[in-house]
Amino acid sequence: MGMGKVSASEKVKAVERYIKNEGTLRAIASEYGVHHSCLERWMSLYKTFGPKGLERPQENTKYPVKVKEAAVQSYLDGKTLKRVCEDYHIRSISILQKWLQKYEEGEKVKKV
């Protein structure tokens, strides 16, 4: 498969192949023309949201303030960024990183 965008159905196939031990992480990622870290991200989304998690969202997800505050606190309590995102169904580590940056700057997380 060449480089370029990978459809949601192809992402599901790649993740399910890895889950079934049909190849190594790097080998399967290479077949789909992506870096192995990309396949790891797909697996995390699949684990958290199921196959629908690999579809491109139509709009930005809005998170309640309580979720934002709890997620920030979980990270401060020692959980990894990846684990916090999985626990609180946050689609992207970068979203959590923005909340953490606001916290560190003394800002309150915004309401939805």
N, C-alpha and C positions, 0 to 999 in steps of 0.2 A: 504494500500500500504506500502511495506517495505521501509527501509532506502536504500539509494543509489541514483544514478543519476536519474533525472527525465527528461523524453524526452520533447522536445519542444512542442509537441502536448498536453502532459499532463499539462505542464505549462500554455498553453493557456486555457485549460479546467478549471484549478484551478482559474485563473484570471477571466475568464468569469463567473464562478459560484459566485465569490465574488461580481462582478459588478451587477449581477442579485439578490443579497441579498439571496443567497441560503445557507448561513451559515456565521458564524463569521470568522474573519481573522484567529484567532487561531485554530478554528475547522477545517477549510479547510486546513490550513497549516499542521495540525496534520495528516489529512487523507493522505496527500502526503509525510509525513515523513520528513517535513522540519520545521525549526523555522519560526515563523510568520514574522520575519524581512526579510527572504528570499522571502516570498510571496509578501511583500511590494516592494522589489526590482523588482520582476517580473512585478508587476503592473506598476511601474515606467517605465520600459523598454517597456512594452506594450503600455502605454500612449504615449511615445515618438516616438517609432519606429513601432508600430502596432505588429501583431502576429509574423512577421519576426524578431522582436527584441528579441524574446525568443529563437531563434536558435543560436547555438554556431557559432561565426564568424570564417570563414576559415583563416583569417589573421588579423593582427592588423590594426585597423583603423588609418589612418593618418590624422592629423588635420592641416590646414594651420596656419601659425604664427598669422595671424590676428584674427582667432578664439580663439587661445590660449590667446592672449593678451586681447581680449574682455571678455573672460570668467574670467580671473584673475581679471580684473577691475570690473566686475559685482559682484564678491564675495567681493572685497574690498569696494564696494559701499553698501554692506549690504545684498545681497541675500544669501540664504542658499546654501550649497554645492549641495544639491539635486535639488534645483530650477535652479541653474546655469547649471547643467548637463542636465536637461530637456530642458532649453532654447537653449543651444548650441549643443544639440544632442551628448553629451559625454556619452559613454557607461558605464563608471564607475567613481564613486567618487574618487577612488584612483588615476586615471589619473589626475584629476583636482588637487588633493592634491600634486602630484609630481610637477605640474606646479607652484603651490603656493609656494612650498618649494624652487624651483629654484629662484622664484621672491624674496623671503625673503633673500636668500643667495646672491642676487645681480646679478644673472645670467640672461641672456636673454633667453627666450624660444627659442628652436631650430627650425630651418626650417624643413619642412617635408622631 
